[in-house]
């Protein structure tokens, strides 16, 4: 934590320097990790390597991962059954959100549009 006007460090938070974060790497793999803090070690639970460009946004629920990508595809991974659903928007996706009832995905795109996509069949309901 730092004091903005003086740019002086007021306090350092310790203990999180070895905790892995969700990230995309140069090889475009999204790694989900299980953290063992006692040993400062981690093991990938699953590697999602379907991406062709940078992942810009993610939503994680109890049973799915929704990821928006610059390649113009919203990917929904259903972790219960191990399925991947792709919604091709053909415009770089910069953000994704789940609707409160979890029936729809909202995708914010680089062209300034927000698209409402039905999860069951992938149809674009509204733009």
N, CA, C and O atoms as CSV, one atom per row, in Angstrom:
chain,resi,resn,atom,element,x,y,z
A,1,UNK,N,N,0.861,-1.141,0.000
A,1,UNK,CA,C,0.000,0.000,0.000
A,1,UNK,C,C,0.920,1.220,0.000
A,1,UNK,O,O,1.968,1.217,0.646
A,2,UNK,N,N,0.517,2.266,-0.733
A,2,UNK,CA,C,1.359,3.445,-0.787
A,2,UNK,C,C,0.521,4.708,-0.683
A,2,UNK,O,O,-0.679,4.716,-0.959
A,3,UNK,N,N,1.195,5.771,-0.275
A,3,UNK,CA,C,0.585,7.087,-0.185
A,3,UNK,C,C,0.682,7.729,-1.566
A,3,UNK,O,O,1.783,7.954,-2.068
A,4,UNK,N,N,-0.455,8.022,-2.179
A,4,UNK,CA,C,-0.469,8.513,-3.556
A,4,UNK,C,C,0.258,9.849,-3.717
A,4,UNK,O,O,1.073,9.969,-4.632
A,5,UNK,N,N,0.009,10.860,-2.877
A,5,UNK,CA,C,0.686,12.147,-3.098
A,5,UNK,C,C,2.210,12.080,-3.002
A,5,UNK,O,O,2.913,12.768,-3.741
A,6,UNK,N,N,2.719,11.242,-2.084
A,6,UNK,CA,C,4.172,11.183,-1.901
A,6,UNK,C,C,4.820,9.996,-2.609
A,6,UNK,O,O,6.044,9.940,-2.734
A,7,UNK,N,N,4.010,9.053,-3.070
A,7,UNK,CA,C,4.489,7.830,-3.719
A,7,UNK,C,C,5.372,6.989,-2.801
A,7,UNK,O,O,6.211,6.223,-3.275
A,8,UNK,N,N,5.187,7.129,-1.502
A,8,UNK,CA,C,5.944,6.365,-0.525
A,8,UNK,C,C,5.176,5.107,-0.127
A,8,UNK,O,O,3.958,5.138,0.049
A,9,UNK,N,N,5.911,3.998,0.011
A,9,UNK,CA,C,5.294,2.753,0.460
A,9,UNK,C,C,4.982,2.882,1.940
A,9,UNK,O,O,5.859,3.195,2.744
A,10,UNK,N,N,3.722,2.639,2.296
A,10,UNK,CA,C,3.290,2.717,3.690
A,10,UNK,C,C,3.346,1.342,4.339
A,10,UNK,O,O,3.781,1.202,5.482
A,11,UNK,N,N,2.901,0.327,3.601
A,11,UNK,CA,C,2.837,-1.019,4.148
A,11,UNK,C,C,3.005,-2.028,3.026
A,11,UNK,O,O,2.507,-1.832,1.918
A,12,UNK,N,N,3.709,-3.106,3.322
A,12,UNK,CA,C,3.853,-4.202,2.371
A,12,UNK,C,C,3.018,-5.378,2.862
A,12,UNK,O,O,3.029,-5.715,4.046
A,13,UNK,N,N,2.296,-5.995,1.934
A,13,UNK,CA,C,1.526,-7.183,2.257
A,13,UNK,C,C,2.385,-8.393,1.927
A,13,UNK,O,O,2.906,-8.505,0.818
A,14,UNK,N,N,2.531,-9.287,2.877
A,14,UNK,CA,C,3.393,-10.436,2.685
A,14,UNK,C,C,2.583,-11.722,2.678
A,14,UNK,O,O,1.457,-11.774,3.173
A,15,UNK,N,N,3.181,-12.753,2.106
A,15,UNK,CA,C,2.565,-14.066,2.135
A,15,UNK,C,C,1.881,-14.466,0.848
A,15,UNK,O,O,1.411,-15.599,0.738
A,16,UNK,N,N,1.807,-13.581,-0.129
A,16,UNK,CA,C,1.134,-13.907,-1.377
A,16,UNK,C,C,2.072,-13.897,-2.577
A,16,UNK,O,O,1.621,-13.983,-3.719
A,17,UNK,N,N,3.358,-13.793,-2.327
A,17,UNK,CA,C,4.277,-13.674,-3.451
A,17,UNK,C,C,4.421,-14.959,-4.263
A,17,UNK,O,O,4.874,-14.904,-5.406
A,18,UNK,N,N,4.051,-16.113,-3.707
A,18,UNK,CA,C,4.204,-17.374,-4.439
A,18,UNK,C,C,2.874,-17.994,-4.839
A,18,UNK,O,O,2.838,-19.143,-5.279
A,19,UNK,N,N,1.792,-17.261,-4.696
A,19,UNK,CA,C,0.480,-17.792,-5.065
A,19,UNK,C,C,0.277,-17.601,-6.561
A,19,UNK,O,O,0.320,-16.468,-7.041
A,20,UNK,N,N,0.056,-18.682,-7.311
A,20,UNK,CA,C,-0.149,-18.539,-8.757
A,20,UNK,C,C,-1.489,-17.893,-9.069
A,20,UNK,O,O,-2.454,-18.057,-8.322
A,21,UNK,N,N,-1.545,-17.183,-10.138
A,21,UNK,CA,C,-2.761,-16.506,-10.582
A,21,UNK,C,C,-3.260,-17.185,-11.851
A,21,UNK,O,O,-2.502,-17.871,-12.536
A,22,UNK,N,N,-4.547,-16.989,-12.161
A,22,UNK,CA,C,-5.016,-17.460,-13.464
A,22,UNK,C,C,-4.438,-16.514,-14.506
A,22,UNK,O,O,-4.444,-15.299,-14.311
A,23,UNK,N,N,-3.952,-17.046,-15.581
A,23,UNK,CA,C,-3.276,-16.209,-16.562
A,23,UNK,C,C,-3.267,-16.890,-17.917
A,23,UNK,O,O,-3.520,-18.088,-18.041
A,24,UNK,N,N,-2.973,-16.104,-18.910
A,24,UNK,CA,C,-2.707,-16.672,-20.223
A,24,UNK,C,C,-1.218,-16.524,-20.464
A,24,UNK,O,O,-0.601,-15.546,-20.040
A,25,UNK,N,N,-0.651,-17.496,-21.142
A,25,UNK,CA,C,0.776,-17.473,-21.415
A,25,UNK,C,C,0.989,-17.320,-22.907
A,25,UNK,O,O,0.035,-17.320,-23.685
A,26,UNK,N,N,2.254,-17.190,-23.303
A,26,UNK,CA,C,2.571,-17.018,-24.716
A,26,UNK,C,C,2.006,-18.142,-25.574
A,26,UNK,O,O,1.627,-17.918,-26.724
A,27,UNK,N,N,1.948,-19.346,-25.020
A,27,UNK,CA,C,1.407,-20.466,-25.793
A,27,UNK,C,C,-0.110,-20.531,-25.707
A,27,UNK,O,O,-0.716,-21.519,-26.123
A,28,UNK,N,N,-0.729,-19.480,-25.167
A,28,UNK,CA,C,-2.177,-19.311,-25.125
A,28,UNK,C,C,-2.894,-20.398,-24.348
A,28,UNK,O,O,-4.007,-20.784,-24.705
A,29,UNK,N,N,-2.278,-20.889,-23.304
A,29,UNK,CA,C,-2.933,-21.865,-22.456
A,29,UNK,C,C,-3.435,-21.166,-21.209
A,29,UNK,O,O,-2.747,-20.331,-20.623
A,30,UNK,N,N,-4.625,-21.515,-20.822
A,30,UNK,CA,C,-5.202,-20.993,-19.598
A,30,UNK,C,C,-5.070,-22.097,-18.573
A,30,UNK,O,O,-5.621,-23.184,-18.747
A,31,UNK,N,N,-4.346,-21.823,-17.512
A,31,UNK,CA,C,-4.115,-22.867,-16.530
A,31,UNK,C,C,-4.918,-22.572,-15.270
A,31,UNK,O,O,-4.874,-21.472,-14.720
A,32,UNK,N,N,-5.638,-23.569,-14.842
A,32,UNK,CA,C,-6.341,-23.490,-13.580
A,32,UNK,C,C,-5.497,-24.250,-12.582
A,32,UNK,O,O,-5.057,-25.367,-12.853
A,33,UNK,N,N,-5.274,-23.656,-11.442
A,33,UNK,CA,C,-4.352,-24.291,-10.516
A,33,UNK,C,C,-4.991,-24.559,-9.169
A,33,UNK,O,O,-5.898,-23.858,-8.719
A,34,UNK,N,N,-4.492,-25.575,-8.567
A,34,UNK,CA,C,-4.846,-25.908,-7.202
A,34,UNK,C,C,-3.656,-25.495,-6.346
A,34,UNK,O,O,-2.522,-25.895,-6.607
A,35,UNK,N,N,-3.920,-24.708,-5.342
A,35,UNK,CA,C,-2.828,-24.134,-4.572
A,35,UNK,C,C,-2.665,-24.870,-3.249
A,35,UNK,O,O,-3.638,-25.082,-2.525
A,36,UNK,N,N,-1.443,-25.254,-2.942
A,36,UNK,CA,C,-1.103,-25.796,-1.643
A,36,UNK,C,C,-0.196,-24.770,-0.983
A,36,UNK,O,O,1.014,-24.769,-1.208
A,37,UNK,N,N,-0.774,-23.907,-0.177
A,37,UNK,CA,C,-0.011,-22.803,0.398
A,37,UNK,C,C,1.049,-23.281,1.378
A,37,UNK,O,O,2.087,-22.637,1.522
A,38,UNK,N,N,0.811,-24.382,2.044
A,38,UNK,CA,C,1.782,-24.856,3.023
A,38,UNK,C,C,3.118,-25.186,2.367
A,38,UNK,O,O,4.172,-25.017,2.980
A,39,UNK,N,N,3.076,-25.652,1.130
A,39,UNK,CA,C,4.306,-26.017,0.430
A,39,UNK,C,C,4.673,-25.022,-0.650
A,39,UNK,O,O,5.690,-25.189,-1.324
A,40,UNK,N,N,3.855,-23.977,-0.827
A,40,UNK,CA,C,4.069,-23.012,-1.905
A,40,UNK,C,C,4.189,-23.716,-3.255
A,40,UNK,O,O,5.015,-23.337,-4.085
A,41,UNK,N,N,3.369,-24.738,-3.473
A,41,UNK,CA,C,3.408,-25.503,-4.717
A,41,UNK,C,C,2.034,-25.463,-5.368
A,41,UNK,O,O,1.030,-25.184,-4.712
A,42,UNK,N,N,2.003,-25.744,-6.664
A,42,UNK,CA,C,0.712,-25.848,-7.348
A,42,UNK,C,C,0.796,-26.893,-8.435
A,42,UNK,O,O,1.858,-27.175,-8.990
A,43,UNK,N,N,-0.352,-27.451,-8.715
A,43,UNK,CA,C,-0.476,-28.447,-9.767
A,43,UNK,C,C,-1.648,-28.035,-10.646
A,43,UNK,O,O,-2.712,-27.709,-10.120
A,44,UNK,N,N,-1.493,-28.038,-11.958
A,44,UNK,CA,C,-2.641,-27.720,-12.815
A,44,UNK,C,C,-3.741,-28.763,-12.650
A,44,UNK,O,O,-3.477,-29.965,-12.654
A,45,UNK,N,N,-4.955,-28.297,-12.507
A,45,UNK,CA,C,-6.101,-29.193,-12.471
A,45,UNK,C,C,-6.463,-29.565,-13.901
A,45,UNK,O,O,-6.759,-30.720,-14.205
A,46,UNK,N,N,-6.432,-28.570,-14.762
A,46,UNK,CA,C,-6.786,-28.766,-16.165
A,46,UNK,C,C,-6.133,-27.649,-16.967
A,46,UNK,O,O,-5.999,-26.528,-16.477
A,47,UNK,N,N,-5.730,-27.945,-18.181
A,47,UNK,CA,C,-5.165,-26.940,-19.070
A,47,UNK,C,C,-6.138,-26.746,-20.228
A,47,UNK,O,O,-6.463,-27.693,-20.944
A,48,UNK,N,N,-6.595,-25.521,-20.401
A,48,UNK,CA,C,-7.523,-25.178,-21.479
A,48,UNK,C,C,-6.708,-24.511,-22.579
A,48,UNK,O,O,-6.270,-23.372,-22.420
A,49,UNK,N,N,-6.502,-25.204,-23.681
A,49,UNK,CA,C,-5.589,-24.706,-24.711
A,49,UNK,C,C,-6.271,-24.469,-26.059
A,49,UNK,O,O,-5.643,-24.596,-27.109
A,50,UNK,N,N,-7.541,-24.129,-26.023
A,50,UNK,CA,C,-8.326,-23.922,-27.242
A,50,UNK,C,C,-8.192,-22.504,-27.807
A,50,UNK,O,O,-8.702,-22.227,-28.892
A,51,UNK,N,N,-7.527,-21.619,-27.099
A,51,UNK,CA,C,-7.498,-20.207,-27.470
A,51,UNK,C,C,-6.522,-19.927,-28.604
A,51,UNK,O,O,-5.436,-20.504,-28.658
A,52,UNK,N,N,-6.919,-19.029,-29.517
A,52,UNK,CA,C,-6.058,-18.640,-30.634
A,52,UNK,C,C,-5.441,-17.265,-30.422
A,52,UNK,O,O,-4.595,-16.832,-31.204
A,53,UNK,N,N,-5.866,-16.576,-29.361
A,53,UNK,CA,C,-5.354,-15.243,-29.062
A,53,UNK,C,C,-5.525,-14.998,-27.567
A,53,UNK,O,O,-5.842,-15.923,-26.820
A,54,UNK,N,N,-5.318,-13.771,-27.132
A,54,UNK,CA,C,-5.366,-13.446,-25.709
A,54,UNK,C,C,-6.767,-13.575,-25.126
A,54,UNK,O,O,-7.754,-13.186,-25.751
A,55,UNK,N,N,-6.835,-14.126,-23.923
A,55,UNK,CA,C,-8.080,-14.170,-23.159
A,55,UNK,C,C,-8.212,-12.830,-22.457
A,55,UNK,O,O,-7.298,-12.406,-21.750
A,56,UNK,N,N,-9.339,-12.161,-22.644
A,56,UNK,CA,C,-9.523,-10.821,-22.091
A,56,UNK,C,C,-10.425,-10.788,-20.873
A,56,UNK,O,O,-10.372,-9.837,-20.092
A,57,UNK,N,N,-11.254,-11.810,-20.697
A,57,UNK,CA,C,-12.195,-11.800,-19.586
A,57,UNK,C,C,-12.634,-13.220,-19.275
A,57,UNK,O,O,-12.704,-14.075,-20.158
A,58,UNK,N,N,-12.931,-13.459,-17.986
A,58,UNK,CA,C,-13.372,-14.776,-17.556
A,58,UNK,C,C,-14.419,-14.666,-16.469
A,58,UNK,O,O,-14.366,-13.770,-15.626
A,59,UNK,N,N,-15.372,-15.584,-16.493
A,59,UNK,CA,C,-16.344,-15.739,-15.416
A,59,UNK,C,C,-16.253,-17.195,-14.978
A,59,UNK,O,O,-16.304,-18.104,-15.806
A,60,UNK,N,N,-16.119,-17.408,-13.676
A,60,UNK,CA,C,-16.034,-18.763,-13.143
A,60,UNK,C,C,-17.213,-18.971,-12.206
A,60,UNK,O,O,-17.406,-18.204,-11.263
A,61,UNK,N,N,-18.004,-20.014,-12.465
A,61,UNK,CA,C,-19.112,-20.369,-11.580
A,61,UNK,C,C,-18.790,-21.714,-10.944
A,61,UNK,O,O,-17.682,-22.229,-11.089
A,62,UNK,N,N,-19.756,-22.274,-10.245
A,62,UNK,CA,C,-19.514,-23.564,-9.601
A,62,UNK,C,C,-19.380,-24.708,-10.599
A,62,UNK,O,O,-18.855,-25.764,-10.247
A,63,UNK,N,N,-19.844,-24.524,-11.840
A,63,UNK,CA,C,-19.786,-25.626,-12.796
A,63,UNK,C,C,-19.322,-25.229,-14.198
A,63,UNK,O,O,-19.277,-26.075,-15.091
A,64,UNK,N,N,-18.977,-23.962,-14.404
A,64,UNK,CA,C,-18.537,-23.579,-15.744
A,64,UNK,C,C,-17.533,-22.434,-15.711
A,64,UNK,O,O,-17.433,-21.673,-14.748
A,65,UNK,N,N,-16.798,-22.354,-16.810
A,65,UNK,CA,C,-15.879,-21.245,-17.032
A,65,UNK,C,C,-16.279,-20.619,-18.358
A,65,UNK,O,O,-16.362,-21.305,-19.377
A,66,UNK,N,N,-16.526,-19.317,-18.341
A,66,UNK,CA,C,-16.859,-18.583,-19.559
A,66,UNK,C,C,-15.692,-17.654,-19.835
A,66,UNK,O,O,-15.298,-16.877,-18.966
A,67,UNK,N,N,-15.136,-17.727,-21.037
A,67,UNK,CA,C,-13.966,-16.919,-21.369
A,67,UNK,C,C,-14.193,-16.167,-22.673
A,67,UNK,O,O,-14.640,-16.738,-23.668
A,68,UNK,N,N,-13.877,-14.873,-22.648
A,68,UNK,CA,C,-13.920,-14.054,-23.856
A,68,UNK,C,C,-12.516,-13.907,-24.393
A,68,UNK,O,O,-11.558,-13.806,-23.626
A,69,UNK,N,N,-12.389,-13.894,-25.708
A,69,UNK,CA,C,-11.071,-13.907,-26.325
A,69,UNK,C,C,-11.010,-12.923,-27.491
A,69,UNK,O,O,-12.022,-12.640,-28.132
A,70,UNK,N,N,-9.828,-12.414,-27.753
A,70,UNK,CA,C,-9.613,-11.483,-28.856
A,70,UNK,C,C,-9.898,-12.143,-30.208
A,70,UNK,O,O,-10.129,-11.444,-31.195
A,71,UNK,N,N,-9.884,-13.463,-30.267
A,71,UNK,CA,C,-10.164,-14.148,-31.535
A,71,UNK,C,C,-11.641,-14.113,-31.932
A,71,UNK,O,O,-12.011,-14.665,-32.968
A,72,UNK,N,N,-12.494,-13.467,-31.117
A,72,UNK,CA,C,-13.904,-13.313,-31.464
A,72,UNK,C,C,-14.786,-14.472,-31.067
A,72,UNK,O,O,-15.888,-14.624,-31.594
A,73,UNK,N,N,-14.319,-15.287,-30.151
A,73,UNK,CA,C,-15.096,-16.445,-29.712
A,73,UNK,C,C,-15.298,-16.378,-28.201
A,73,UNK,O,O,-14.360,-16.122,-27.446
A,74,UNK,N,N,-16.549,-16.615,-27.773
A,74,UNK,CA,C,-16.852,-16.793,-26.352
A,74,UNK,C,C,-16.906,-18.295,-26.124
A,74,UNK,O,O,-17.679,-19.004,-26.769
A,75,UNK,N,N,-16.081,-18.773,-25.203
A,75,UNK,CA,C,-16.033,-20.204,-24.921
A,75,UNK,C,C,-16.633,-20.464,-23.547
A,75,UNK,O,O,-16.303,-19.787,-22.573
A,76,UNK,N,N,-17.514,-21.447,-23.482
A,76,UNK,CA,C,-18.094,-21.872,-22.215
A,76,UNK,C,C,-17.696,-23.322,-21.987
A,76,UNK,O,O,-18.053,-24.211,-22.760
A,77,UNK,N,N,-16.955,-23.541,-20.917
A,77,UNK,CA,C,-16.531,-24.881,-20.538
A,77,UNK,C,C,-17.478,-25.372,-19.455
A,77,UNK,O,O,-17.530,-24.794,-18.369
A,78,UNK,N,N,-18.227,-26.435,-19.740
A,78,UNK,CA,C,-19.102,-27.044,-18.742
A,78,UNK,C,C,-18.282,-28.104,-18.020
A,78,UNK,O,O,-18.009,-29.170,-18.572
A,79,UNK,N,N,-17.892,-27.808,-16.793
A,79,UNK,CA,C,-16.994,-28.681,-16.051
A,79,UNK,C,C,-17.681,-29.948,-15.565
A,79,UNK,O,O,-17.009,-30.929,-15.248
A,80,UNK,N,N,-19.015,-29.944,-15.499
A,80,UNK,CA,C,-19.744,-31.128,-15.035
A,80,UNK,C,C,-19.641,-32.270,-16.035
A,80,UNK,O,O,-19.513,-33.432,-15.648
A,81,UNK,N,N,-19.696,-31.940,-17.315
A,81,UNK,CA,C,-19.706,-32.983,-18.350
A,81,UNK,C,C,-18.484,-32.929,-19.262
A,81,UNK,O,O,-18.338,-33.761,-20.158
A,82,UNK,N,N,-17.613,-31.960,-19.039
A,82,UNK,CA,C,-16.397,-31.855,-19.837
A,82,UNK,C,C,-16.629,-31.410,-21.263
A,82,UNK,O,O,-15.928,-31.852,-22.173
A,83,UNK,N,N,-17.608,-30.537,-21.473
A,83,UNK,CA,C,-17.907,-30.062,-22.826
A,83,UNK,C,C,-17.487,-28.611,-23.008
A,83,UNK,O,O,-17.459,-27.824,-22.062
A,84,UNK,N,N,-17.163,-28.284,-24.244
A,84,UNK,CA,C,-16.821,-26.918,-24.629
A,84,UNK,C,C,-17.843,-26.432,-25.642
A,84,UNK,O,O,-18.120,-27.105,-26.635
A,85,UNK,N,N,-18.402,-25.249,-25.380
A,85,UNK,CA,C,-19.335,-24.612,-26.305
A,85,UNK,C,C,-18.689,-23.332,-26.809
A,85,UNK,O,O,-18.176,-22.542,-26.018
A,86,UNK,N,N,-18.710,-23.120,-28.129
A,86,UNK,CA,C,-18.108,-21.924,-28.730
A,86,UNK,C,C,-19.193,-21.080,-29.377
A,86,UNK,O,O,-20.027,-21.586,-30.129
A,87,UNK,N,N,-19.172,-19.791,-29.076
A,87,UNK,CA,C,-20.067,-18.833,-29.725
A,87,UNK,C,C,-19.187,-17.897,-30.542
A,87,UNK,O,O,-18.443,-17.095,-29.977
A,88,UNK,N,N,-19.264,-17.991,-31.855
A,88,UNK,CA,C,-18.435,-17.189,-32.752
A,88,UNK,C,C,-19.095,-15.831,-32.969
A,88,UNK,O,O,-20.150,-15.733,-33.594
A,89,UNK,N,N,-18.462,-14.796,-32.448
A,89,UNK,CA,C,-18.978,-13.436,-32.577
A,89,UNK,C,C,-18.295,-12.718,-33.735
A,89,UNK,O,O,-18.848,-11.768,-34.289
A,90,UNK,N,N,-17.121,-13.158,-34.093
A,90,UNK,CA,C,-16.343,-12.574,-35.194
A,90,UNK,C,C,-15.980,-11.117,-34.953
A,90,UNK,O,O,-15.795,-10.354,-35.902
A,91,UNK,N,N,-15.881,-10.742,-33.726
A,91,UNK,CA,C,-15.428,-9.414,-33.305
A,91,UNK,C,C,-14.666,-9.651,-32.003
A,91,UNK,O,O,-15.140,-10.418,-31.165
A,92,UNK,N,N,-13.508,-9.025,-31.797
A,92,UNK,CA,C,-12.760,-9.259,-30.563
A,92,UNK,C,C,-13.618,-9.017,-29.315
A,92,UNK,O,O,-14.252,-7.971,-29.177
A,93,UNK,N,N,-13.626,-9.996,-28.418
A,93,UNK,CA,C,-14.406,-9.923,-27.181
A,93,UNK,C,C,-13.500,-9.381,-26.086
A,93,UNK,O,O,-12.424,-9.925,-25.837
A,94,UNK,N,N,-13.938,-8.303,-25.428
A,94,UNK,CA,C,-13.114,-7.695,-24.385
A,94,UNK,C,C,-13.636,-7.957,-22.981
A,94,UNK,O,O,-12.898,-7.805,-22.009
A,95,UNK,N,N,-14.920,-8.357,-22.862
A,95,UNK,CA,C,-15.444,-8.695,-21.543
A,95,UNK,C,C,-16.623,-9.645,-21.674
A,95,UNK,O,O,-17.359,-9.619,-22.660
A,96,UNK,N,N,-16.787,-10.487,-20.653
A,96,UNK,CA,C,-17.935,-11.387,-20.593
A,96,UNK,C,C,-18.546,-11.318,-19.206
A,96,UNK,O,O,-17.862,-11.055,-18.217
A,97,UNK,N,N,-19.855,-11.562,-19.155
A,97,UNK,CA,C,-20.571,-11.608,-17.882
A,97,UNK,C,C,-21.697,-12.615,-18.011
A,97,UNK,O,O,-22.227,-12.845,-19.097
A,98,UNK,N,N,-22.048,-13.207,-16.892
A,98,UNK,CA,C,-23.151,-14.146,-16.822
A,98,UNK,C,C,-24.396,-13.375,-16.408
A,98,UNK,O,O,-24.308,-12.499,-15.548
A,99,UNK,N,N,-25.552,-13.672,-16.990
A,99,UNK,CA,C,-26.789,-13.023,-16.551
A,99,UNK,C,C,-27.150,-13.540,-15.159
A,99,UNK,O,O,-26.735,-14.638,-14.788
A,100,UNK,N,N,-27.918,-12.766,-14.381
A,100,UNK,CA,C,-28.270,-13.198,-13.025
A,100,UNK,C,C,-28.955,-14.570,-12.975
A,100,UNK,O,O,-28.768,-15.320,-12.017
A,101,UNK,N,N,-29.741,-14.897,-13.995
A,101,UNK,CA,C,-30.408,-16.205,-14.018
A,101,UNK,C,C,-29.559,-17.279,-14.704
A,101,UNK,O,O,-29.995,-18.424,-14.823
A,102,UNK,N,N,-28.366,-16.925,-15.151
A,102,UNK,CA,C,-27.403,-17.835,-15.795
A,102,UNK,C,C,-27.910,-18.414,-17.116
A,102,UNK,O,O,-27.382,-19.424,-17.580
A,103,UNK,N,N,-28.912,-17.804,-17.726
A,103,UNK,CA,C,-29.417,-18.274,-19.022
A,103,UNK,C,C,-28.684,-17.637,-20.194
A,103,UNK,O,O,-28.693,-18.171,-21.303
A,104,UNK,N,N,-28.051,-16.493,-19.946
A,104,UNK,CA,C,-27.430,-15.730,-21.023
A,104,UNK,C,C,-25.997,-15.362,-20.669
A,104,UNK,O,O,-25.610,-15.328,-19.501
A,105,UNK,N,N,-25.223,-15.089,-21.711
A,105,UNK,CA,C,-23.886,-14.516,-21.561
A,105,UNK,C,C,-23.916,-13.156,-22.238
A,105,UNK,O,O,-24.414,-13.021,-23.355
A,106,UNK,N,N,-23.388,-12.164,-21.566
A,106,UNK,CA,C,-23.202,-10.844,-22.166
A,106,UNK,C,C,-21.764,-10.758,-22.636
A,106,UNK,O,O,-20.840,-11.055,-21.879
A,107,UNK,N,N,-21.571,-10.356,-23.872
A,107,UNK,CA,C,-20.220,-10.216,-24.420
A,107,UNK,C,C,-20.025,-8.781,-24.876
A,107,UNK,O,O,-20.740,-8.301,-25.756
A,108,UNK,N,N,-19.055,-8.094,-24.278
A,108,UNK,CA,C,-18.678,-6.755,-24.713
A,108,UNK,C,C,-17.598,-6.880,-25.772
A,108,UNK,O,O,-16.601,-7.572,-25.570
A,109,UNK,N,N,-17.795,-6.212,-26.901
A,109,UNK,CA,C,-16.878,-6.367,-28.036
A,109,UNK,C,C,-16.110,-5.082,-28.324
A,109,UNK,O,O,-16.516,-3.992,-27.920
A,110,UNK,N,N,-15.010,-5.232,-29.020
A,110,UNK,CA,C,-14.138,-4.114,-29.348
A,110,UNK,C,C,-14.818,-3.090,-30.247
A,110,UNK,O,O,-14.419,-1.926,-30.259
A,111,UNK,N,N,-15.832,-3.496,-30.995
A,111,UNK,CA,C,-16.550,-2.554,-31.861
A,111,UNK,C,C,-17.544,-1.685,-31.089
A,111,UNK,O,O,-18.261,-0.884,-31.687
A,112,UNK,N,N,-17.589,-1.840,-29.763
A,112,UNK,CA,C,-18.479,-1.041,-28.922
A,112,UNK,C,C,-19.824,-1.686,-28.662
A,112,UNK,O,O,-20.636,-1.132,-27.921
A,113,UNK,N,N,-20.078,-2.833,-29.247
A,113,UNK,CA,C,-21.370,-3.498,-29.046
A,113,UNK,C,C,-21.337,-4.397,-27.816
A,113,UNK,O,O,-20.285,-4.878,-27.394
A,114,UNK,N,N,-22.524,-4.606,-27.257
A,114,UNK,CA,C,-22.726,-5.583,-26.193
A,114,UNK,C,C,-23.726,-6.586,-26.740
A,114,UNK,O,O,-24.802,-6.210,-27.206
A,115,UNK,N,N,-23.377,-7.839,-26.683
A,115,UNK,CA,C,-24.237,-8.862,-27.279
A,115,UNK,C,C,-24.769,-9.795,-26.200
A,115,UNK,O,O,-24.026,-10.274,-25.343
A,116,UNK,N,N,-26.077,-10.040,-26.263
A,116,UNK,CA,C,-26.745,-10.951,-25.346
A,116,UNK,C,C,-26.912,-12.284,-26.065
A,116,UNK,O,O,-27.598,-12.367,-27.084
A,117,UNK,N,N,-26.286,-13.318,-25.533
A,117,UNK,CA,C,-26.249,-14.622,-26.191
A,117,UNK,C,C,-26.939,-15.657,-25.305
A,117,UNK,O,O,-26.621,-15.787,-24.123
A,118,UNK,N,N,-27.878,-16.383,-25.883
A,118,UNK,CA,C,-28.561,-17.460,-25.162
A,118,UNK,C,C,-27.620,-18.651,-25.054
A,118,UNK,O,O,-27.040,-19.089,-26.048
A,119,UNK,N,N,-27.473,-19.178,-23.826
A,119,UNK,CA,C,-26.540,-20.290,-23.616
A,119,UNK,C,C,-27.013,-21.600,-24.237
A,119,UNK,O,O,-26.193,-22.389,-24.707
A,120,UNK,N,N,-28.313,-21.842,-24.247
A,120,UNK,CA,C,-28.806,-23.149,-24.696
A,120,UNK,C,C,-28.524,-23.427,-26.162
A,120,UNK,O,O,-28.162,-24.546,-26.524
A,121,UNK,N,N,-28.690,-22.409,-27.014
A,121,UNK,CA,C,-28.494,-22.656,-28.445
A,121,UNK,C,C,-27.512,-21.698,-29.118
A,121,UNK,O,O,-27.255,-21.819,-30.315
A,122,UNK,N,N,-26.961,-20.748,-28.360
A,122,UNK,CA,C,-25.950,-19.852,-28.910
A,122,UNK,C,C,-26.477,-18.720,-29.765
A,122,UNK,O,O,-25.693,-18.021,-30.408
A,123,UNK,N,N,-27.784,-18.521,-29.788
A,123,UNK,CA,C,-28.327,-17.439,-30.612
A,123,UNK,C,C,-28.083,-16.084,-29.963
A,123,UNK,O,O,-28.145,-15.932,-28.743
A,124,UNK,N,N,-27.806,-15.114,-30.812
A,124,UNK,CA,C,-27.635,-13.743,-30.344
A,124,UNK,C,C,-29.030,-13.137,-30.212
A,124,UNK,O,O,-29.711,-12.903,-31.211
A,125,UNK,N,N,-29.446,-12.888,-28.982
A,125,UNK,CA,C,-30.793,-12.403,-28.707
A,125,UNK,C,C,-30.897,-10.911,-28.957
A,125,UNK,O,O,-31.895,-10.432,-29.495
A,126,UNK,N,N,-29.864,-10.181,-28.567
A,126,UNK,CA,C,-29.894,-8.731,-28.696
A,126,UNK,C,C,-28.488,-8.201,-28.876
A,126,UNK,O,O,-27.520,-8.771,-28.372
A,127,UNK,N,N,-28.390,-7.084,-29.616
A,127,UNK,CA,C,-27.097,-6.420,-29.800
A,127,UNK,C,C,-27.252,-4.966,-29.449
A,127,UNK,O,O,-26.288,-4.206,-29.529
